[in-house]
Every structure is written in C-alpha cells, then in structure tokens.
Amino acid sequence: MKRRILFVMESLRIGGAEKSLVTILSRLSQEPEWEIELLLFQPSGDFISYLPRNVRLLRLPEAAMRMFGDPKLLFDDLLFFLRCGQPHLAFARLAYFVCLAWHKCILRREYIGWRWIRKAMSQLPGRYDTAISFLEKKTAYFVIERVNAAKKIVWIHIDYRHIEYDAKLDQWAFALADKLVAVSAACRERLLELFHLPPEKVCVIPNMVDRALIRSMSLESTAISPVEGRLVLATVARLTAQKGIDIAVDACAALKRSGVSVLWLVVGDGEEYLPLQRKIAACGLSGDMLLLGAKSNPYPYMRLADIYVQPSRFEGFGITIAEAKALEKPIIAADIPAFHELLQNRQNALLVPLDGASIAEAIQELHQDSEMRSRFIKTLGAETDEPGSSPYQAIRELLAS
C-alpha cells in the first residue's frame, strides 16, 4: 500500500521555497511507493502550472480561505459568514483585520493572527503517514493542530534571528513536531539557540535545484538585448528590504560615477517595487537598472549576465545563488552566513561587505580580472554533483523513516 504524504504551503507564488517545493514534488511524484497531496492556503501562484499531474491538489474550505483574504473584500467576507449563519467567524474575520491593520500601520510589525484564523480551520479529513509544513508559522500551526498524521515535519527556510515571530506559538509547534528541517546549517544553529531543541530533532536539507532543467530553461529568448561593451549584471529576488536591492542601487550609482557602463537586470516583484523605482530614477539610473518584475522563468535573464549579484541582508539558504552556480556565472554576494555554505570567497565567488561601495568595487575588480572570472567559471563547471541529488536522497530517507 502506498504511503500518503501531505505537503502544506501558503501558495505557489514565485519564491525560493515555492520553487524548491515544486522541484521536490516533481521528483517524489515519480516514486511508486508514495501518494503525494498538496494543500495550499491560497490556490494561486505562477508555479501551480509546474505541478506534476499526479500530485493531488487540495483546497481549504471557502470560509478558511476568506479569513486571510484580500483586505479590500472584508465587507464581502463578513456578509458571507453572516449569510452562512456563522457570526462567530464574521467576528473573527473582523478581529483579524483590525489586529493586522494595527500591527502593520501603527506598530510596524508582522501579525500572524493564528488565534483568529484557526477558528475557520477545521480538521483536515483523512489520515496521513507524513504531513509536512513546507513553511514557517501558519502552515506549521495548521499541520500540528489540524492534520492527523503519524509523523509531522516542519521545514524552516529562514534565519529566525532576522524575523518577527511568536515565540510561544513556535515553541509549541516545534515541540509537537517530530522533525524540523532547516535549509542551512546557519538556520539550524539559530533554531537550536532560540528554542532549546534537542540537536537530533533538527536536520539540515538544502533547498533543491534541478541543474539540467535550469540550463534548459535559460535558453528561452528574452526581449533584452545586451549592448557590446556594456557590463550586464543580474539579480533575482523578491523586492523586500531583506534582499538589499536598495544597496544594489547604491552600487549601480557608484559604478556609473566611476565611468563603468552597466545594464543591471533585477527580476522580481514585491512591496519595495515603487520605492526602488523612485530611487533608481532619483539616481539617474533609469536606463542602467531595470526592474523587470516577477518571472516564472528568470533563467534567461541570469544567462545574459556577465556577473550575478546577490546583496541580501540575510537568507535562510539563497536558492538563486545555487541557480547562478548551476549556470556557471561569476558571483558577487553579501558576506552572510547562509552564503558561506554555498560559496567560497575568491575560489568560486566574491563575498563582500553589504554596502554599495564595496559591491561596486567587487564588480569592477571581477570585471577587470578576466583570469579570476575564468577561474570562478572553471571551478563551478567542475562541480559535478547535481545540486538536487544529495538533498533528494535525504528527503527520501526522511520520509521512509
């Protein structure tokens, strides 16, 4: 009899965790011993089209999805609950909206709101051999409280030192989980430090990338045509403060002042899009740094780059670094713990302090030193292990145990 495996995720929007999940599901769905199901809180996102056909996609009841739906539809949601004879859920929806607005607009802090959301989260039907929350916070609480499974696993994609979280809720969820999976050693160390977990309870499995698929997808055409003599840089990231694109703008401005002609392609979308657009215009970089928006296939833009740059302030893993490595691109990245596990300074990349001047200096150095670039490319090309093989074997062993 097949073993039933459930994955729970908020959505399949464009992001590193989502991309890794789709890669994992594509591999697991080929295994005859497992029956794979995926529950999405919001059944949306560009990566849904990449799901294997034999992965069963589950939906939450409409009441649950409405609890954290579009704030603009609050009145419609309240009417829905009242018409369904569920005034307690109407109250919970309103309370969640008010608390969320208060935290976001006044306190400037994240609000999880599980105490209200859980009221619309009924027990998931059926029993699973393994249930996996592939993200932190709400999906983890749901798996722990609302899923019947012999084994429960929580995947951690972020360094908890750099995020806001509910310590009591996470301590409760982590205590009840059978296993925690951190995507890097730095993430694991932070979990052990903050939550005093038994070391054997937390393992490390890096995010999966499919090197062959990335190379194949990178061959698709784009509307971008690099100009000869112009240095092409690329960064793929969500446009949030975490990813440090504002620092990249400073670096681009410094390069322009130094007389270096660049075309910097930024692939991604997010809350910082308009502020970044304004900063780019204010620095006179509108023709030098392009915000291209989110792309389900960013690899053609990465392929165009002479140098790949990742100025993140912090990361759990840094999947775009792994993807740039797969494309054998010379890399300049912030000198942060997560990247130390993927890159070796001056062997296959440059790891630099996180400020515009340092990044600009590193770009000029790597651009001018053809021998260094060739050495980096040769080193990356010699990495014969497929970036998904070892993590996948660890995942198989985790599910089989």
C-alpha positions in Angstrom: 0.0 0.0 0.0 1.3 3.5 -0.9 2.3 5.8 1.9 0.2 9.0 2.0 2.4 12.2 2.1 0.8 15.6 2.6 2.6 18.9 2.0 1.1 22.2 3.2 2.1 25.6 1.7 0.5 29.0 1.7 0.6 29.4 -2.1 2.8 28.7 -5.1 3.8 32.3 -5.9 7.2 33.0 -7.2 9.7 32.4 -4.5 12.6 30.3 -3.4 10.7 28.0 -1.1 7.9 27.5 -3.6 10.4 26.7 -6.4 12.2 24.2 -4.2 8.8 22.6 -3.3 7.8 22.2 -6.9 11.2 20.5 -7.6 10.8 18.1 -4.7 7.2 17.2 -5.8 8.3 16.6 -9.3 10.8 14.1 -8.1 8.7 12.5 -5.4 5.7 12.1 -7.7 7.8 9.7 -9.8 8.3 7.3 -6.9 5.7 4.4 -6.9 5.6 4.0 -3.1 4.2 7.4 -2.3 0.9 9.1 -2.8 1.5 12.8 -2.8 -1.0 15.5 -1.9 -0.5 19.3 -1.6 -2.7 21.6 0.4 -2.5 25.4 -0.5 -4.0 28.0 1.8 -4.4 30.1 -1.4 -4.6 28.0 -4.6 -2.7 30.6 -6.6 0.7 31.4 -8.0 2.7 31.1 -11.2 4.2 27.8 -10.1 0.9 25.9 -10.0 1.3 25.2 -13.7 4.6 23.4 -12.9 2.9 20.9 -10.5 3.1 17.3 -11.7 -0.3 15.9 -12.7 -0.2 13.0 -10.2 0.1 15.4 -7.2 -3.4 15.8 -5.8 -4.1 19.5 -5.1 -6.3 20.2 -2.1 -8.2 23.3 -1.2 -9.2 24.7 2.1 -13.0 25.3 2.7 -14.0 28.8 1.4 -14.6 30.0 5.0 -10.9 29.3 5.9 -9.6 31.0 2.7 -11.7 34.1 3.4 -10.2 34.5 6.9 -6.9 35.9 5.4 -8.2 37.0 2.0 -7.9 40.4 0.4 -8.5 43.2 2.9 -10.5 45.0 0.2 -13.0 42.2 0.3 -13.6 42.5 4.1 -17.2 43.6 3.7 -18.0 40.7 1.3 -16.3 38.3 3.7 -18.4 39.5 6.7 -21.6 39.2 4.6 -20.6 35.7 3.6 -20.1 34.5 7.1 -23.4 36.1 8.3 -25.4 34.6 5.4 -23.9 31.2 6.3 -25.1 31.5 9.9 -21.5 31.9 11.3 -21.4 35.2 13.2 -18.5 33.9 15.2 -16.4 33.7 12.1 -17.6 37.1 11.0 -16.3 38.4 14.3 -13.0 36.5 13.9 -12.5 37.9 10.4 -13.1 41.4 11.6 -10.8 41.0 14.6 -8.1 39.6 12.4 -8.5 42.6 10.0 -8.3 45.1 12.8 -5.3 43.5 14.5 -3.5 43.1 11.2 -4.1 46.8 10.3 -3.0 47.9 13.8 0.3 45.9 13.7 1.1 46.9 10.1 0.2 50.6 10.2 0.8 51.6 13.8 3.2 49.1 15.3 5.0 48.4 12.0 5.3 44.8 13.0 4.2 41.5 11.4 0.9 40.0 12.7 0.3 36.3 12.4 -3.2 36.1 13.9 -3.5 32.4 14.3 -5.8 32.8 17.3 -8.4 34.2 14.8 -7.5 32.2 11.7 -7.7 28.8 13.4 -11.4 29.4 14.2 -12.2 28.7 10.5 -9.6 25.9 10.1 -11.4 22.6 10.5 -9.7 19.3 10.9 -8.4 18.0 7.6 -10.2 14.8 6.6 -8.2 11.5 6.5 -5.0 10.3 8.0 -1.5 10.6 6.5 1.7 8.7 7.1 3.6 12.0 7.0 2.4 15.6 7.0 4.9 18.4 6.1 4.6 22.1 6.6 6.9 23.4 4.0 6.9 26.9 5.5 7.1 28.5 8.9 4.3 29.9 11.1 0.7 29.5 9.9 1.3 26.3 7.8 3.2 24.8 10.7 0.5 25.6 13.2 -2.1 24.1 10.8 -0.2 20.8 10.4 0.4 20.5 14.1 -3.2 21.3 15.1 -5.5 20.4 12.2 -3.8 17.4 10.4 -4.0 13.7 11.5 -0.6 12.2 10.7 1.7 9.6 12.1 4.7 11.9 11.6 4.8 15.7 11.3 7.6 17.7 9.9 8.2 21.5 9.7 10.5 23.0 7.1 12.3 26.2 8.1 13.5 28.4 5.3 14.7 31.5 7.2 17.2 32.5 9.9 14.9 33.2 12.9 17.3 35.8 14.2 16.2 38.2 11.5 12.4 37.8 11.5 9.5 38.6 13.8 7.8 35.6 15.2 5.5 34.4 18.0 7.9 32.6 20.4 5.1 30.8 22.3 3.4 29.6 19.2 6.6 28.4 17.6 7.9 26.8 20.7 4.6 24.9 20.9 4.6 23.8 17.3 8.3 22.8 17.3 7.8 20.8 20.5 5.0 18.8 18.9 6.7 18.3 15.5 8.5 15.0 15.1 11.3 16.7 13.0 12.4 20.1 11.9 14.2 20.6 8.6 16.4 23.6 8.3 17.7 24.6 4.8 21.1 25.6 6.1 23.4 25.0 9.0 23.0 28.6 10.0 19.2 28.2 10.2 19.7 25.1 12.3 22.0 26.7 14.7 19.6 29.6 15.2 16.7 27.2 15.9 18.7 25.3 18.5 19.8 28.5 20.1 16.4 30.2 20.3 14.2 27.3 21.1 16.5 25.0 23.0 15.6 22.0 20.9 17.3 18.6 21.1 20.0 18.6 18.4 18.8 15.3 16.9 15.4 16.9 16.3 16.7 19.4 13.7 18.4 18.3 10.5 19.7 20.2 7.5 18.5 19.6 4.0 19.4 22.3 1.5 16.8 23.6 -1.0 16.7 21.6 -4.2 17.5 22.9 -7.6 17.5 21.0 -10.9 20.7 21.9 -12.7 19.7 20.3 -16.1 16.3 22.0 -16.1 17.7 25.4 -15.2 20.2 25.2 -18.1 17.4 24.1 -20.5 15.0 26.9 -19.3 17.8 29.5 -19.6 17.8 29.1 -23.4 14.4 30.7 -23.8 14.6 34.1 -25.6 14.1 37.5 -23.9 13.3 41.0 -25.1 16.6 42.2 -23.6 19.5 42.7 -26.0 22.8 43.4 -24.3 24.9 46.2 -25.9 28.6 45.3 -26.7 30.9 47.0 -24.2 28.2 47.2 -21.5 28.6 45.1 -18.4 25.5 43.1 -17.7 24.6 42.3 -14.1 21.6 40.3 -12.9 19.9 39.9 -9.5 16.8 37.7 -8.9 15.0 38.4 -5.7 11.7 39.5 -4.1 11.7 43.2 -3.8 11.8 43.4 0.0 14.2 45.1 2.5 15.7 41.6 3.2 17.0 41.3 -0.3 19.0 44.5 -0.3 18.1 45.8 -3.7 18.4 49.3 -2.4 22.1 48.6 -1.8 22.3 47.4 -5.3 21.0 50.8 -6.5 23.8 52.4 -4.5 26.3 50.1 -6.1 25.0 50.9 -9.6 25.2 54.6 -8.9 28.8 54.2 -7.7 29.7 52.3 -10.9 28.2 55.0 -13.1 30.2 57.7 -11.3 33.3 55.6 -11.9 32.5 55.6 -15.6 31.5 51.9 -15.8 28.7 51.3 -18.3 26.3 48.7 -16.9 22.9 47.2 -17.5 21.6 45.7 -14.2 18.6 43.4 -14.6 16.5 43.0 -11.5 14.0 40.1 -11.7 11.3 40.1 -9.0 8.4 41.9 -7.5 7.3 42.9 -4.0 6.4 45.7 -1.6 9.6 47.7 -2.4 9.0 48.0 -6.1 7.7 51.6 -6.2 10.3 52.9 -3.6 13.1 51.3 -5.6 11.7 52.6 -8.9 11.7 56.1 -7.4 15.3 55.7 -6.0 16.5 54.5 -9.4 15.0 57.5 -11.1 16.4 59.9 -8.5 19.9 58.5 -9.0 19.6 58.9 -12.8 19.8 55.1 -13.4 16.5 54.6 -15.3 18.4 53.3 -18.3 21.0 51.4 -16.3 19.0 49.4 -13.8 15.8 47.7 -14.9 13.1 46.4 -12.6 11.7 43.6 -14.8 9.0 42.3 -12.4 8.5 38.7 -11.3 9.2 36.0 -13.9 8.3 32.3 -13.5 11.4 31.7 -15.6 14.2 34.1 -14.6 17.0 31.9 -16.0 17.3 33.6 -19.5 18.0 36.9 -17.7 20.6 35.2 -15.5 22.1 33.6 -18.6 22.6 37.1 -20.1 24.6 38.3 -17.1 28.4 38.7 -17.1 28.2 38.7 -13.3 25.4 37.6 -10.9 25.0 39.8 -7.8 23.1 39.0 -4.6 23.1 41.7 -2.0 20.8 40.1 0.6 20.9 41.3 4.2 20.1 37.8 5.4 18.9 34.5 3.9 17.9 31.0 5.0 19.5 29.4 2.1 19.8 31.5 -1.1 18.3 29.4 -3.9 19.2 32.0 -6.6 22.8 31.6 -5.7 22.5 27.8 -6.3 20.8 28.6 -9.6 23.6 31.0 -10.6 26.1 28.4 -9.8 24.2 25.9 -12.0 24.6 28.4 -14.9 28.3 28.8 -14.0 28.0 32.6 -13.5 30.7 34.5 -11.7 29.0 35.6 -8.5 29.3 38.5 -6.1 27.3 38.1 -2.9 26.9 39.6 0.6 29.2 38.1 3.2 26.5 36.5 5.3 26.4 33.0 7.0 24.0 31.3 4.6 26.1 32.1 1.6 29.2 30.6 3.3 27.6 27.2 2.8 27.2 27.8 -1.0 30.3 29.9 -1.9 34.0 30.0 -1.1 35.4 33.5 -1.2 37.9 34.1 -4.1 37.5 30.4 -5.2 34.2 30.5 -6.9 32.8 33.9 -5.9 33.5 37.2 -4.1 31.9 37.6 -0.7 31.8 41.3 0.2 30.6 43.7 2.9 27.0 44.8 2.5 27.3 48.4 1.2 27.1 50.0 -2.2 30.7 51.0 -2.4 32.1 47.5 -1.5 29.8 45.8 -4.0 30.7 48.3 -6.8 34.4 47.8 -6.1 34.0 44.0 -6.2 32.1 44.3 -9.6 34.9 46.4 -11.0 37.6 44.0 -9.8 35.8 40.9 -11.2 35.0 42.7 -14.4 38.6 43.8 -15.0 40.2 40.5 -13.9 39.4 38.0 -16.7 41.7 35.4 -15.1 39.6 35.5 -11.9 36.4 35.2 -13.8 37.7 32.2 -15.8 38.8 30.6 -12.6 35.4 31.0 -11.0 33.7 29.6 -14.1 36.1 26.6 -14.2 35.5 25.9 -10.5 31.7 26.0 -10.9 31.9 23.8 -14.0 33.9 21.2 -12.1 31.1 20.8 -9.5 29.9 17.5 -11.0 27.4 16.6 -8.3 23.8 17.6 -9.3 22.6 20.2 -6.9 19.4 18.3 -6.2 20.8 14.7 -5.8 22.1 14.8 -2.2 19.1 16.8 -0.8 16.7 14.5 -2.5 18.3 11.4 -1.0 18.0 13.0 2.4 14.3 13.7 1.8 13.6 10.2 0.7 15.3 8.8 3.9 13.3 11.3 6.0 10.0 10.2 4.5 10.9 6.5 4.7 12.0 6.5 8.3 
